[in-house]
Amino acid sequence: MSGLEDHAGDIVRKSRMGLNVPLETILQKSGLNQEALARFEDNGMVDNEISWEGVCKLLELSPKKFQDVLSGWTPTPVAQDSSPQLRQISTDDGGMQVNAFLVWDLNSREAALFDTGWNPAPINALLKDHSLTLKHLFITHQHHDHVAAMTPLRSEHPEMHLWAQGQGVPSQCQVIDGQTFTLGKLNIEARWTPGHASDGVTYIVSGLTGAHPIAAIVGDAIFAGSMGGAPKHFALAKKKVREVVLALPGSTLICPGHGPMTTVDQENLHNPLF
């Protein structure tokens, strides 16, 4: 298994469903039978050599980039000392791993958390280890795995301000497209990225020290080598990722809700969906 959240079969399935391409058409182009295609979409493995050119054309995928993922490409790992003001926090409920991200200002020691994941314990441990005050909680979208630890965190950090978008969010917590926040010397801009979720927001953090002065916390809008499923709003999801995320400087760190961190440069070179 690769280190990516999605294997090549996931990419085929998400594209097939998003574009509403009939299953029979994929079977004809690939030469796979229905059982073999189902197995490929489930685990990314096929028994025979397949020519993917026709399938990629049907599914609006880059054949070269698709082959990269199929061959086991993964993004260059992000060294912790290359982003000293940002931490990825991964938690697992026993079946699904999800990422939250913590950023902070080096002088004020004020911190912002992006999503919560399943468990508040590692978040609280980081805050304590770095002597940080949690000032903001920004939600990329309200799917349960991304907000599961919200209630205990709000109880433990009553001064923390919650920011999110969409139904059920109190008016004083609604984030607006283009809204900016300051965190010491850091700047945080909220940009709506609906598609995977109607309430999707990407947060662009600038002013970071290290190799990646800009980070985009994207939720499930884009993964390394793939994207979140968007069967009902596939074109919108891809459009927003192109406009908001992939137009950022190449060194921008992309911080997804699942899987490894990556960069704009690496996704433009290797993500077959874009």
JOFEN-V313979 format. One record per pair of residues at least 4 apart in sequence whose C-alpha atoms are under 6 Angstrom apart, sorted by the first residue. I is the first residue (numbers start at 1). J is the second residue. If there is no record, write none. Layout:
i=I j=J
i=I j=J
This chain:
i=2 j=72
i=4 j=259
i=5 j=259
i=6 j=10
i=7 j=44
i=8 j=44
i=8 j=70
i=9 j=40
i=9 j=41
i=9 j=44
i=10 j=41
i=12 j=16
i=13 j=41
i=14 j=18
i=14 j=229
i=15 j=19
i=15 j=59
i=16 j=20
i=16 j=21
i=17 j=231
i=18 j=231
i=18 j=234
i=26 j=30
i=27 j=31
i=27 j=32
i=29 j=54
i=29 j=55
i=32 j=36
i=32 j=37
i=40 j=44
i=40 j=45
i=40 j=46
i=52 j=56
i=53 j=63
i=56 j=60
i=56 j=61
i=56 j=63
i=61 j=272
i=61 j=273
i=62 j=66
i=62 j=272
i=65 j=270
i=65 j=271
i=65 j=272
i=66 j=272
i=67 j=71
i=68 j=73
i=69 j=73
i=75 j=262
i=82 j=210
i=82 j=211
i=83 j=210
i=85 j=103
i=85 j=104
i=86 j=102
i=86 j=103
i=87 j=101
i=87 j=102
i=88 j=101
i=89 j=99
i=89 j=100
i=89 j=101
i=90 j=98
i=90 j=99
i=91 j=97
i=91 j=98
i=91 j=118
i=92 j=96
i=92 j=97
i=98 j=117
i=98 j=257
i=98 j=258
i=99 j=117
i=99 j=257
i=99 j=258
i=100 j=114
i=100 j=115
i=100 j=116
i=100 j=117
i=101 j=113
i=101 j=114
i=102 j=112
i=102 j=113
i=103 j=111
i=103 j=112
i=104 j=110
i=104 j=111
i=105 j=109
i=105 j=110
i=105 j=184
i=108 j=184
i=109 j=132
i=110 j=132
i=110 j=133
i=111 j=133
i=111 j=134
i=111 j=135
i=112 j=134
i=112 j=135
i=112 j=136
i=112 j=137
i=113 j=137
i=114 j=137
i=114 j=138
i=114 j=139
i=115 j=139
i=115 j=146
i=115 j=147
i=116 j=146
i=116 j=147
i=116 j=149
i=117 j=145
i=117 j=146
i=117 j=148
i=118 j=148
i=118 j=149
i=119 j=149
i=120 j=149
i=127 j=131
i=127 j=132
i=134 j=160
i=135 j=160
i=136 j=160
i=136 j=161
i=137 j=162
i=138 j=163
i=139 j=164
i=140 j=200
i=140 j=201
i=140 j=219
i=141 j=199
i=141 j=200
i=144 j=148
i=153 j=157
i=154 j=158
i=162 j=173
i=163 j=173
i=163 j=174
i=163 j=175
i=164 j=174
i=164 j=175
i=165 j=174
i=165 j=175
i=165 j=199
i=166 j=199
i=177 j=190
i=177 j=191
i=177 j=192
i=178 j=190
i=178 j=191
i=179 j=189
i=179 j=190
i=180 j=188
i=180 j=189
i=181 j=187
i=181 j=188
i=182 j=186
i=182 j=187
i=186 j=206
i=186 j=207
i=187 j=205
i=187 j=206
i=188 j=204
i=188 j=205
i=189 j=203
i=189 j=204
i=190 j=202
i=190 j=203
i=191 j=201
i=191 j=202
i=192 j=200
i=192 j=201
i=193 j=200
i=193 j=201
i=193 j=240
i=194 j=198
i=194 j=199
i=194 j=200
i=195 j=230
i=195 j=233
i=195 j=236
i=195 j=237
i=196 j=228
i=196 j=229
i=196 j=230
i=202 j=217
i=202 j=218
i=203 j=216
i=203 j=217
i=204 j=215
i=204 j=216
i=205 j=214
i=205 j=215
i=206 j=213
i=206 j=214
i=207 j=213
i=208 j=213
i=209 j=213
i=212 j=251
i=212 j=252
i=214 j=252
i=215 j=252
i=215 j=253
i=215 j=254
i=216 j=254
i=216 j=255
i=217 j=255
i=218 j=256
i=219 j=256
i=219 j=257
i=220 j=228
i=220 j=257
i=221 j=227
i=221 j=228
i=222 j=227
i=222 j=228
i=223 j=227
i=223 j=256
i=224 j=262
i=225 j=271
i=230 j=234
i=240 j=244
i=241 j=245
i=242 j=246
i=243 j=247
i=246 j=264
i=250 j=264
i=250 j=265
i=251 j=263
i=252 j=263
i=252 j=264
i=253 j=262
i=253 j=263
i=254 j=261
i=254 j=262
i=254 j=263
i=255 j=261
i=266 j=270
i=267 j=271
